[in-house]
Amino acid sequence: MESYMLCVPCLFGLEGLVGEELRRLDMNDVQVVDRRVYFRGGAEDIARANINCRMGERVMLRLAQFEVHSFEDLFQGVKAAPLEQWIPADGAFPVKGYSLSSQLHSVPDCQGIVKKAAADRLGAHYGLNWLPETGSVYQLRFSIMKDICELFLDTSGLSLHKRGYRAVANEAPLHETMAAAMVNLARYRGREYLWDPFCGSGTLVIEAALIALNRAPGLGRSFAAQNWAAIPEEIWQRAREEAKDREFHGRYRILGSDNDPQSIGIAISNAKKAGVDRLIEFREADATRMSLPTDRGIIVTNPPYGERMMERKGAQKLYRAMGKHWRFADGWGKYILSSEPEFEYYYGARAAKKRKLYNGRLQCNVYMYYPTKK
C-alpha cells in the first residue's frame, strides 16, 4: 500500500487532542506541531481520518515541501510536484493559501504563481494548452511559513466541523470540533451524567452523545476525495462500515438546558438531524437557579461571554451567580469555557487546571474543577 504524508490542521490548542485521536485510529508516525498534526497513511487512512476525526478541521495530502526565497522558487517547487498522480485532465484545481513570516508575503501573487505552475505541469503531462477544469474539484492549498512552502491537496472539501446536523445555529455557535474537544477534556465516555446548562443550539450535548455512542462524526456527510478516481468508492464504503461496527448501543444521561426557548427549539431540531435526540433531554431553565439533576456528574459548558463592555459586565455577573449556585455541587466535575481573563475571580474559586484554547480567533481557557465528593 502506497503511503503519503497527511496533515490535519486544527484550532490552536487542540493539537495534542487531535494527535491522541489519530493514534487511537492506529495512524502511523503521528507528529504534533502548532495548529496541525501530521501522519503517514494510504488511501484507506484518508477515508478513515475524514470519517472519524472529531477535532481536526480537514485532512490534507502533502504533495511537496520546499524552500522559497523568490517567486521563481515557488513556481519551480510547485511545478516539480507530482500533481498528475491525483488531478486528471479535466480536474478543477482552485488555489488557496497563506504566507507568514516569509519573504513572499503577497498571498494573491502566490496564489497566481501556484495556479500557473500547476497548470504548466498538468498541461505538459496531458498534452493540453488549455485545461477545461470541468471535472471534480482538487483544492490546492499552500502554506508558506518562514520561507518553507508546503503544497497540499484538500481531501475533505467542507471543513470537518460541518457535520451536517447544524442547519440552524444561535447567534454565538460553538464549533463542533471545539465542543468535541471540551467533551474529551472532561474524559466523558458515557458513564456519567453530563449536563450543559447553557446549551444554546445543542452542539456540546450532541457531540457528547456522538462520543458516548462512539459514532463517527463524518458518517452523515460526503468528502471531496469521494469524487476522485484515485480513491475508489469501495474504500469509503469499507471505512464507513468499519466505523459503524465500532458503535455502542447504550442509553446515556445527557441534559441540555437553556433559558432561551428559541435556542431549545433549535437544539432539539439539531439533535434530531444528528440522530441522537433519543439520548438527550432538553429543558428550558435558568442555570443559576435550577436544581442540579443528580448528586454527581459532569458539567461541560460554554456560558455567554461578551467582548463589548456591557456584555462583559453581564457575563461577569453571570459567573458570580454560577459560582454561588454551584458552590456546594462537590460531586460534579465542571469544565467551563470562557474568554474572561478574570473568570476565577468572578466565579469565586480557583480552577484545579486551565487549558488555553482558541474559539475561532478568540483566546479562551477551559477552567476545570474536579469533583471532591466520592
C-alpha positions in Angstrom: 0.0 0.0 0.0 1.4 3.4 -1.0 2.0 5.7 1.9 1.6 9.5 1.9 2.3 12.4 4.3 -1.1 13.6 5.5 -1.9 16.6 7.6 -4.8 17.6 9.8 -4.9 21.3 10.7 -6.8 22.3 13.8 -7.8 25.1 16.0 -4.8 26.4 18.1 -4.7 24.4 21.4 -6.3 21.3 20.1 -3.1 19.8 18.5 -2.4 17.3 21.3 -6.0 16.1 21.4 -6.0 15.6 17.6 -2.8 13.7 17.9 -4.3 11.4 20.5 -7.3 10.9 18.3 -5.2 9.9 15.3 -3.2 7.4 17.4 -6.4 5.8 18.7 -7.3 5.3 15.0 -3.9 3.5 14.6 -2.4 6.1 12.3 1.3 5.8 11.7 4.1 8.3 12.5 1.8 10.9 14.2 3.7 14.2 14.7 2.1 17.1 16.6 3.2 20.7 15.7 1.5 24.1 16.1 -2.0 24.1 14.7 -1.6 20.9 12.7 -0.9 17.2 13.1 1.0 15.1 10.5 0.7 11.3 10.0 1.5 8.8 7.3 -1.1 6.7 5.6 -2.7 5.4 2.4 -6.0 5.9 0.6 -7.7 3.9 3.3 -6.4 6.2 6.0 -7.6 9.3 4.1 -11.1 7.9 4.2 -10.8 6.8 7.8 -9.4 10.1 9.0 -12.1 12.1 7.3 -15.0 10.0 8.6 -13.7 9.6 12.2 -11.8 12.7 13.1 -13.7 14.8 15.7 -11.4 17.7 16.5 -9.5 18.4 13.3 -10.6 20.8 10.6 -9.7 18.9 7.4 -7.5 16.1 6.1 -4.8 17.2 3.6 -2.4 15.3 1.5 1.1 16.9 1.2 2.3 16.9 -2.4 5.6 18.9 -1.8 7.7 20.7 0.7 10.5 23.1 -0.4 12.3 26.4 0.4 11.1 29.6 -1.2 13.0 32.9 -1.3 11.6 34.1 -4.6 8.5 33.7 -6.8 10.7 31.7 -9.1 11.4 29.2 -6.3 7.7 28.9 -5.7 6.9 28.4 -9.3 9.6 25.7 -9.8 8.7 23.9 -6.5 5.0 23.6 -7.4 5.9 22.6 -11.0 8.0 19.7 -9.6 5.2 18.3 -7.6 3.5 15.1 -8.9 0.1 16.7 -9.5 -0.9 14.3 -12.3 -0.9 11.4 -9.8 -4.1 12.8 -8.4 -5.5 15.5 -10.8 -7.0 14.3 -14.1 -7.0 16.3 -17.3 -10.5 17.8 -16.6 -9.9 18.2 -12.9 -10.6 21.7 -11.3 -7.8 22.9 -9.2 -8.6 26.1 -7.4 -5.8 27.5 -5.1 -6.0 28.8 -1.5 -3.2 29.6 0.9 -1.4 31.9 3.3 2.1 33.2 4.0 3.5 34.0 7.4 7.0 35.4 8.4 8.2 34.8 4.9 9.8 36.9 2.1 6.8 36.1 -0.1 4.2 38.0 1.7 1.7 38.8 -1.1 -0.9 35.9 -0.9 -2.7 36.9 -4.1 0.6 36.8 -6.1 1.5 33.5 -4.5 -1.9 32.1 -5.5 -1.4 33.2 -9.1 2.0 31.6 -9.3 0.9 28.3 -7.7 -2.0 28.2 -10.2 0.2 28.9 -13.2 2.8 26.3 -12.1 0.2 23.7 -11.6 -1.4 24.4 -15.0 2.0 24.2 -16.7 2.8 20.8 -15.1 -0.6 19.3 -15.8 -0.8 20.8 -19.3 2.6 19.3 -20.2 1.6 15.9 -18.8 -1.7 15.7 -20.7 -0.5 17.5 -23.8 -3.0 20.3 -23.4 -2.5 24.1 -23.9 -5.7 24.7 -22.1 -7.2 22.8 -19.1 -11.0 22.7 -19.1 -11.4 22.2 -15.2 -14.9 20.9 -15.7 -14.5 17.7 -13.6 -14.2 17.1 -9.8 -12.6 19.6 -7.5 -9.0 19.1 -6.3 -8.5 22.0 -4.0 -4.8 23.0 -3.8 -3.7 24.6 -0.5 -0.3 26.1 0.1 1.3 27.4 3.4 4.4 29.4 3.4 6.0 29.8 6.9 9.5 31.1 7.5 10.3 30.6 3.8 9.2 26.9 3.7 6.4 26.1 1.4 4.1 23.1 1.8 1.7 22.2 -1.0 -1.4 20.2 -0.2 -4.5 18.6 -1.7 -7.5 19.1 0.4 -9.3 15.7 0.6 -12.2 17.0 2.9 -13.9 19.8 1.0 -16.1 21.4 3.6 -14.4 21.7 6.9 -14.8 18.7 9.2 -16.6 20.7 11.8 -19.5 20.9 9.4 -21.0 17.5 10.4 -24.3 18.2 8.6 -26.6 18.3 11.6 -26.5 22.0 12.4 -28.5 23.7 9.7 -29.6 26.3 12.2 -27.5 27.8 15.0 -27.9 30.6 17.5 -26.0 33.8 17.5 -22.8 32.6 19.1 -22.4 29.0 18.0 -19.5 26.8 19.3 -17.6 24.9 16.6 -18.4 21.2 16.6 -14.6 20.5 16.8 -14.2 22.7 19.8 -17.3 21.2 21.5 -15.9 17.7 20.9 -12.5 18.8 22.4 -14.2 20.1 25.6 -16.0 16.8 26.0 -12.7 15.0 25.5 -11.0 17.2 28.1 -13.7 16.1 30.5 -12.8 12.5 29.7 -16.5 11.8 29.2 -17.2 8.4 27.7 -20.9 8.0 28.5 -20.7 6.6 32.0 -21.5 9.8 34.0 -24.4 12.2 33.9 -23.4 15.1 31.6 -25.1 18.5 31.7 -24.7 21.6 29.6 -26.6 24.4 31.4 -26.1 26.9 28.5 -26.7 24.5 25.7 -27.7 27.1 23.0 -28.2 25.3 19.7 -27.1 22.0 21.4 -23.7 21.5 19.8 -22.0 20.4 23.1 -24.5 17.8 24.1 -24.9 16.5 20.6 -21.1 16.0 20.4 -21.2 14.3 23.8 -23.9 11.9 22.6 -21.8 11.1 19.5 -18.8 10.4 21.7 -20.8 8.2 24.1 -22.1 6.2 21.1 -18.6 6.1 19.6 -20.3 7.2 16.4 -18.0 8.6 13.8 -18.9 12.3 13.2 -18.5 12.1 9.4 -20.9 9.3 8.7 -23.7 11.7 7.7 -21.7 13.8 5.1 -19.6 13.4 2.0 -16.0 14.5 1.3 -14.2 16.0 -1.7 -12.0 12.9 -2.3 -15.0 10.7 -2.7 -15.2 12.1 -6.2 -11.5 11.3 -7.0 -10.7 8.3 -9.3 -7.6 7.7 -7.2 -9.6 6.6 -4.2 -12.2 4.0 -5.2 -15.7 4.2 -3.7 -15.2 0.8 -2.0 -12.5 2.2 0.2 -15.0 4.8 1.5 -17.7 2.1 2.0 -15.2 -0.1 4.0 -14.3 2.9 6.2 -17.9 3.6 6.9 -18.8 0.0 7.7 -15.8 -0.2 10.0 -16.9 2.9 11.8 -20.5 1.6 12.2 -19.1 -1.7 13.6 -17.4 0.2 16.4 -20.6 2.0 17.6 -22.1 1.3 21.0 -25.8 1.0 21.7 -26.4 2.0 25.3 -28.6 4.6 26.8 -27.0 7.7 28.3 -27.9 10.5 30.7 -27.3 13.8 28.9 -29.1 17.1 29.6 -29.0 20.3 27.7 -30.8 23.3 29.3 -31.1 27.0 28.4 -33.2 29.9 29.5 -34.0 30.8 25.8 -36.9 28.8 24.4 -35.9 29.6 20.8 -32.5 28.0 21.4 -34.0 24.9 22.9 -36.2 24.5 19.8 -33.1 24.8 17.6 -31.2 22.3 19.8 -34.0 19.7 19.6 -34.1 20.1 15.8 -30.3 19.7 15.5 -30.3 16.7 17.8 -32.9 15.0 15.5 -30.8 15.8 12.4 -27.8 14.2 14.2 -29.8 11.1 15.1 -29.2 11.4 18.8 -32.4 13.1 20.1 -33.5 10.0 22.0 -30.3 10.2 24.1 -30.6 13.9 25.2 -33.1 15.6 27.4 -33.6 19.3 26.7 -35.1 21.6 29.3 -35.9 25.3 29.4 -34.3 26.5 32.7 -32.1 29.2 34.3 -28.7 27.6 35.1 -28.2 29.8 38.1 -31.4 28.7 39.8 -32.4 25.2 38.7 -31.6 22.3 40.9 -28.8 20.0 39.9 -30.3 16.9 38.2 -28.3 14.4 40.3 -25.7 14.4 43.1 -22.8 13.8 40.8 -21.9 14.2 37.1 -20.0 16.4 34.7 -20.9 20.0 33.7 -19.4 20.9 30.3 -20.4 24.3 29.1 -19.8 27.4 27.1 -21.6 30.2 29.0 -22.2 33.5 27.3 -19.3 35.9 27.2 -19.2 39.3 25.5 -16.4 41.4 24.0 -18.2 44.7 24.3 -18.1 46.3 27.8 -21.8 46.0 28.7 -21.9 42.4 27.5 -18.7 41.7 29.5 -20.2 43.1 32.7 -23.3 40.9 32.2 -21.0 37.9 31.7 -19.1 38.7 34.9 -22.4 39.0 36.9 -23.4 35.6 35.4 -20.1 34.0 36.5 -20.7 35.2 40.1 -24.2 33.7 40.1 -22.8 30.4 38.7 -20.1 30.2 41.3 -22.6 30.9 44.1 -25.2 28.4 42.8 -22.7 25.6 42.2 -20.6 26.2 45.3 -21.7 23.1 47.1 -22.0 20.8 43.9 -18.9 18.9 45.0 -20.0 15.7 43.3 -19.7 17.4 39.9 -16.8 18.0 37.7 -17.1 21.3 35.9 -15.4 22.3 32.6 -16.2 25.9 31.7 -15.0 27.7 28.5 -14.6 31.5 28.9 -12.6 34.3 27.3 -12.8 36.3 30.6 -9.2 36.5 31.9 -10.5 37.1 35.5 -13.1 34.2 35.3 -11.8 32.6 38.5 -12.2 35.8 40.4 -15.8 36.3 39.4 -16.7 32.6 39.7 -15.2 32.7 43.3 -13.0 29.6 43.0 -9.6 28.8 41.5 -9.7 26.1 38.9 -7.8 22.9 39.5 -6.4 23.2 36.0 -6.7 25.5 33.0 -6.3 24.7 29.3 -5.8 27.5 26.8 -7.8 27.1 23.6 -8.9 29.4 20.7 -12.6 29.6 19.9 -12.1 30.8 16.3 -9.6 33.7 16.8 -10.8 34.4 20.4 -8.4 33.2 23.1 -10.2 31.3 25.8 -9.5 29.0 28.7 -11.3 25.8 29.8 -11.5 26.1 33.6 -11.5 22.6 35.1 -13.0 22.0 38.6 -12.8 18.4 39.7 -15.3 16.7 42.0 -14.3 16.4 45.6 -17.1 14.2 46.9 -16.7 10.5 46.1 
